[in-house]
């Protein structure tokens, strides 16, 4: 645009110069003999008349007017462009602010969702606990709620269905049932209590427990035993004086086992460590006092080394357990097609006394333990809020589905064992060693071994 302005100005100056070059002086004598000087300018059109000069002036004025119009348009376009840039900048700033506000709203809503999920899980546990409590007789005055006809038939049917879901054992009189004494059915499992976290990768999963029935004077029921189960040649058995020393990480002794350990199925009972030898179906009894192998025996037809493990893997084909009735093996066979088998073992000879076959497959559950002669299975090893989902009673040879809430706090639970002396569950959950308080329901007349 500025090039056009310079071009027009140059043309104007050229026209003025051209006019100046065409002017001339002449000299002549008038009638009286006086000398006269005359200045003449030729017309651009060659007419030689003065009106031609006026026309050229008008043209120049027109050109100047056009030039002013062009300059005004140029200045106007520049101002318009500046205003447009400012408008775009303001719009960008507004959009950026709205985006930041939406991000803050998203974070706030995410926190609200997490809080609601936590409260929902807690409420579900409370509801399940209340549902399992026995119905208490109502001794107060019945409130006046109006006519009986005001209660709908549908509400009555729902109330009736809810009542029929309560187990019959829960409706017995108080004098015929007690809690936390002797044997009985599992009712609730408390929240996990953390005691120790493994120091290295070898402790991602393992075994830790206490002897419910110790023998001798060298070790007591306070002694804590631990095996880190990650590795190819697992032989170290750590002994801690008590739970305090265990939590602080100060072992009083480290025993070297004669044969390597397979997975997390070991247990301690009456002064001996019972475990599966690596890559075999052989059960070993290791005496903790003499630190020697005192017996070993194959578990007949038992799958091993990853043939029928729990759902989390880890070559957990054979899981040894202890309860009020003695020593048990939880495993499967090819004949059982992966269904869980339970065998009662002689703690001295390791011979099988009796076996049971259940209807639940071993690779569909995360873990299992024995309690009062009953098998209990855990539904998931990673879900933070799972359930103990199945129970099999060896006394009646009957299994059934159950739903007792169970928490995997660290979301990788690789070992669950029962200690009947402490009435607790011991578990190894993703480097963390935890315990669970439990509650049993006992009926009068039920015996213990």
WOWOGI-V332399 format. One record per residue. N is the residue number from 1. RES is the residue in one letter. PHI is phi in degrees with one decimal (NA if undefined). Layout:
N/RES/PHI ; N/RES/PHI
//
This chain:
1/X/NA ; 2/X/-67.8 ; 3/X/-65.2 ; 4/X/-64.4 ; 5/X/-60.4 ; 6/X/-63.5 ; 7/X/-65.0 ; 8/X/-65.4 ; 9/X/-62.0 ; 10/X/-63.3 ; 11/X/-63.3 ; 12/X/-63.7 ; 13/X/-62.6 ; 14/X/-64.0 ; 15/X/-66.0 ; 16/X/-63.8 ; 17/X/-63.2 ; 18/X/-63.9 ; 19/X/-65.4 ; 20/X/-66.8 ; 21/X/-67.7 ; 22/X/-86.3 ; 23/X/-75.3 ; 24/X/-154.4 ; 25/X/-96.8 ; 26/X/-129.6 ; 27/X/-126.9 ; 28/X/-158.5 ; 29/X/-103.1 ; 30/X/-82.4 ; 31/X/-66.8 ; 32/X/-89.3 ; 33/X/87.3 ; 34/X/-87.4 ; 35/X/-83.9 ; 36/X/-123.3 ; 37/X/-110.3 ; 38/X/-123.8 ; 39/X/-105.2 ; 40/X/-123.5 ; 41/X/-126.1 ; 42/X/-75.6 ; 43/X/-70.8 ; 44/X/-60.0 ; 45/X/-88.8 ; 46/X/77.3 ; 47/X/-82.5 ; 48/X/73.9 ; 49/X/-98.0 ; 50/X/-63.0 ; 51/X/-55.6 ; 52/X/-64.7 ; 53/X/-64.6 ; 54/X/-63.3 ; 55/X/-64.8 ; 56/X/-64.5 ; 57/X/-63.8 ; 58/X/-63.0 ; 59/X/-63.0 ; 60/X/-63.1 ; 61/X/-62.7 ; 62/X/-62.9 ; 63/X/-61.8 ; 64/X/-63.0 ; 65/X/-63.7 ; 66/X/-62.3 ; 67/X/-61.8 ; 68/X/-62.8 ; 69/X/-63.0 ; 70/X/-63.0 ; 71/X/-62.5 ; 72/X/-63.6 ; 73/X/-62.2 ; 74/X/-61.3 ; 75/X/-63.4 ; 76/X/-63.4 ; 77/X/-62.3 ; 78/X/-63.5 ; 79/X/-65.1 ; 80/X/-63.8 ; 81/X/-63.6 ; 82/X/-62.9 ; 83/X/-63.2 ; 84/X/-64.1 ; 85/X/-62.6 ; 86/X/-63.4 ; 87/X/-63.5 ; 88/X/-63.2 ; 89/X/-62.6 ; 90/X/-65.5 ; 91/X/-65.2 ; 92/X/-62.3 ; 93/X/-61.9 ; 94/X/-65.3 ; 95/X/-63.2 ; 96/X/-61.8 ; 97/X/-61.9 ; 98/X/-65.0 ; 99/X/-62.4 ; 100/X/-61.2 ; 101/X/-65.9 ; 102/X/-63.4 ; 103/X/-63.6 ; 104/X/-63.9 ; 105/X/-64.1 ; 106/X/-62.3 ; 107/X/-62.1 ; 108/X/-64.6 ; 109/X/-66.6 ; 110/X/-62.2 ; 111/X/-63.6 ; 112/X/-63.9 ; 113/X/-63.6 ; 114/X/-62.6 ; 115/X/-66.3 ; 116/X/-65.0 ; 117/X/-63.6 ; 118/X/-63.5 ; 119/X/-66.5 ; 120/X/-64.7 ; 121/X/-63.4 ; 122/X/-63.9 ; 123/X/-64.3 ; 124/X/-61.3 ; 125/X/-64.3 ; 126/X/-65.6 ; 127/X/-63.7 ; 128/X/-64.1 ; 129/X/-64.0 ; 130/X/-67.2 ; 131/X/-65.2 ; 132/X/-83.9 ; 133/X/-73.4 ; 134/X/-68.8 ; 135/X/-71.9 ; 136/X/-94.2 ; 137/X/-64.8 ; 138/X/-90.4 ; 139/X/-108.7 ; 140/X/-84.1 ; 141/X/-76.7 ; 142/X/-77.1 ; 143/X/-71.3 ; 144/X/-83.5 ; 145/X/-106.3 ; 146/X/100.3 ; 147/X/-70.3 ; 148/X/-63.1 ; 149/X/-65.9 ; 150/X/-73.5 ; 151/X/-85.7 ; 152/X/-72.4 ; 153/X/-64.7 ; 154/X/-64.3 ; 155/X/-62.9 ; 156/X/-63.4 ; 157/X/-63.9 ; 158/X/-63.9 ; 159/X/-64.4 ; 160/X/-65.8 ; 161/X/-64.2 ; 162/X/-64.1 ; 163/X/-66.7 ; 164/X/-70.5 ; 165/X/-79.3 ; 166/X/-72.9 ; 167/X/-57.3 ; 168/X/-63.5 ; 169/X/-63.8 ; 170/X/-76.5 ; 171/X/-96.9 ; 172/X/-71.6 ; 173/X/-61.1 ; 174/X/-59.0 ; 175/X/-70.1 ; 176/X/-100.5 ; 177/X/-147.2 ; 178/X/-140.5 ; 179/X/-109.8 ; 180/X/60.3 ; 181/X/-136.2 ; 182/X/68.4 ; 183/X/-98.3 ; 184/X/173.6 ; 185/X/-76.9 ; 186/X/-69.9 ; 187/X/-108.4 ; 188/X/-140.7 ; 189/X/-124.2 ; 190/X/-75.5 ; 191/X/-75.3 ; 192/X/-68.2 ; 193/X/-114.4 ; 194/X/-83.3 ; 195/X/-119.7 ; 196/X/-162.0 ; 197/X/-120.3 ; 198/X/-62.3 ; 199/X/-90.0 ; 200/X/-140.2 ; 201/X/-64.9 ; 202/X/-66.4 ; 203/X/-102.5 ; 204/X/-59.6 ; 205/X/-142.9 ; 206/X/179.2 ; 207/X/-129.6 ; 208/X/-147.6 ; 209/X/-169.4 ; 210/X/-128.3 ; 211/X/-75.4 ; 212/X/-73.2 ; 213/X/-138.8 ; 214/X/-68.0 ; 215/X/-128.2 ; 216/X/86.4 ; 217/X/-112.3 ; 218/X/-73.0 ; 219/X/-126.2 ; 220/X/-122.8 ; 221/X/-74.1 ; 222/X/-86.6 ; 223/X/-63.8 ; 224/X/-106.8 ; 225/X/-114.2 ; 226/X/-145.5 ; 227/X/-132.0 ; 228/X/-81.2 ; 229/X/-101.8 ; 230/X/-96.1 ; 231/X/143.8 ; 232/X/-90.7 ; 233/X/-126.4 ; 234/X/-90.4 ; 235/X/-133.3 ; 236/X/-84.1 ; 237/X/-118.8 ; 238/X/-92.1 ; 239/X/-117.1 ; 240/X/-119.9 ; 241/X/-60.3 ; 242/X/-156.9 ; 243/X/-66.2 ; 244/X/-65.6 ; 245/X/-66.4 ; 246/X/-62.8 ; 247/X/-63.6 ; 248/X/-82.3 ; 249/X/83.1 ; 250/X/-113.6 ; 251/X/-73.0 ; 252/X/-87.9 ; 253/X/-163.5 ; 254/X/-125.8 ; 255/X/-98.0 ; 256/X/-100.8 ; 257/X/-75.7 ; 258/X/-72.1 ; 259/X/-130.0 ; 260/X/-66.9 ; 261/X/-92.4 ; 262/X/-102.4 ; 263/X/63.8 ; 264/X/-114.1 ; 265/X/-96.3 ; 266/X/-77.2 ; 267/X/-151.1 ; 268/X/-118.9 ; 269/X/-157.2 ; 270/X/51.7 ; 271/X/80.4 ; 272/X/-129.6 ; 273/X/-98.3 ; 274/X/-110.6 ; 275/X/-153.1 ; 276/X/-92.5 ; 277/X/-71.1 ; 278/X/-57.7 ; 279/X/55.6 ; 280/X/-157.2 ; 281/X/-100.0 ; 282/X/-82.2 ; 283/X/-98.1 ; 284/X/-115.1 ; 285/X/-109.1 ; 286/X/-115.0 ; 287/X/-77.6 ; 288/X/-75.5 ; 289/X/-77.5 ; 290/X/-83.6 ; 291/X/54.2 ; 292/X/-145.2 ; 293/X/-81.9 ; 294/X/-104.2 ; 295/X/-166.2 ; 296/X/-151.8 ; 297/X/-156.4 ; 298/X/-76.2 ; 299/X/-87.0 ; 300/X/-53.5 ; 301/X/63.4 ; 302/X/-69.6 ; 303/X/-70.1 ; 304/X/-154.4 ; 305/X/55.7 ; 306/X/90.9 ; 307/X/-79.6 ; 308/X/-141.6 ; 309/X/-86.7 ; 310/X/-69.3 ; 311/X/-63.9 ; 312/X/-82.5 ; 313/X/90.2 ; 314/X/66.6 ; 315/X/53.5 ; 316/X/-90.5 ; 317/X/-71.0 ; 318/X/-117.8 ; 319/X/-119.6 ; 320/X/-89.9 ; 321/X/-143.3 ; 322/X/-133.1 ; 323/X/-144.9 ; 324/X/-62.0 ; 325/X/-99.5 ; 326/X/130.7 ; 327/X/-100.1 ; 328/X/-130.1 ; 329/X/-123.8 ; 330/X/-112.2 ; 331/X/-160.2 ; 332/X/-148.5 ; 333/X/-137.7 ; 334/X/-67.7 ; 335/X/-65.2 ; 336/X/-80.6 ; 337/X/57.4 ; 338/X/90.0 ; 339/X/-70.5 ; 340/X/-68.5 ; 341/X/-107.5 ; 342/X/-122.6 ; 343/X/-128.5 ; 344/X/-86.5 ; 345/X/-107.6 ; 346/X/-76.2 ; 347/X/-66.9 ; 348/X/-90.1 ; 349/X/-92.1 ; 350/X/68.5 ; 351/X/-74.0 ; 352/X/-80.7 ; 353/X/-87.2 ; 354/X/-160.1 ; 355/X/-132.0 ; 356/X/-135.5 ; 357/X/-113.0 ; 358/X/-97.4 ; 359/X/-105.2 ; 360/X/-111.3 ; 361/X/-79.0 ; 362/X/-68.4 ; 363/X/-81.0 ; 364/X/-97.2 ; 365/X/-120.1 ; 366/X/-85.1 ; 367/X/-166.3 ; 368/X/-154.6 ; 369/X/-152.7 ; 370/X/-105.3 ; 371/X/-152.2 ; 372/X/55.3 ; 373/X/74.6 ; 374/X/-118.2 ; 375/X/-89.4 ; 376/X/-123.9 ; 377/X/-117.7 ; 378/X/-101.5 ; 379/X/-67.6 ; 380/X/-141.1 ; 381/X/-100.1 ; 382/X/-115.0 ; 383/X/-63.6 ; 384/X/-62.5 ; 385/X/-122.3 ; 386/X/-114.3 ; 387/X/-140.4 ; 388/X/-82.9 ; 389/X/-106.1 ; 390/X/-153.4 ; 391/X/-137.5 ; 392/X/-125.1 ; 393/X/-98.1 ; 394/X/-71.2 ; 395/X/-73.5 ; 396/X/-108.3 ; 397/X/60.4 ; 398/X/-125.0 ; 399/X/-114.7 ; 400/X/-155.2 ; 401/X/-79.8 ; 402/X/-134.3 ; 403/X/-149.4 ; 404/X/-101.2 ; 405/X/-56.1 ; 406/X/-142.5 ; 407/X/-109.2 ; 408/X/-98.7 ; 409/X/-63.1 ; 410/X/-106.7 ; 411/X/66.3 ; 412/X/-161.1 ; 413/X/-89.8 ; 414/X/-108.4 ; 415/X/-158.1 ; 416/X/-136.3 ; 417/X/-134.5 ; 418/X/-107.5 ; 419/X/-114.2 ; 420/X/-75.7 ; 421/X/-74.4 ; 422/X/-91.6 ; 423/X/54.7 ; 424/X/-139.4 ; 425/X/-100.3 ; 426/X/-102.2 ; 427/X/-144.5 ; 428/X/-119.3 ; 429/X/-120.5 ; 430/X/54.0 ; 431/X/78.5 ; 432/X/-108.5 ; 433/X/-100.5 ; 434/X/-131.0 ; 435/X/-128.4 ; 436/X/-127.8 ; 437/X/-77.5 ; 438/X/-128.2 ; 439/X/-136.2 ; 440/X/-110.9 ; 441/X/-111.5 ; 442/X/-108.9 ; 443/X/-103.3 ; 444/X/-61.0 ; 445/X/96.9 ; 446/X/-80.6 ; 447/X/-102.7 ; 448/X/-120.8 ; 449/X/-81.0
//
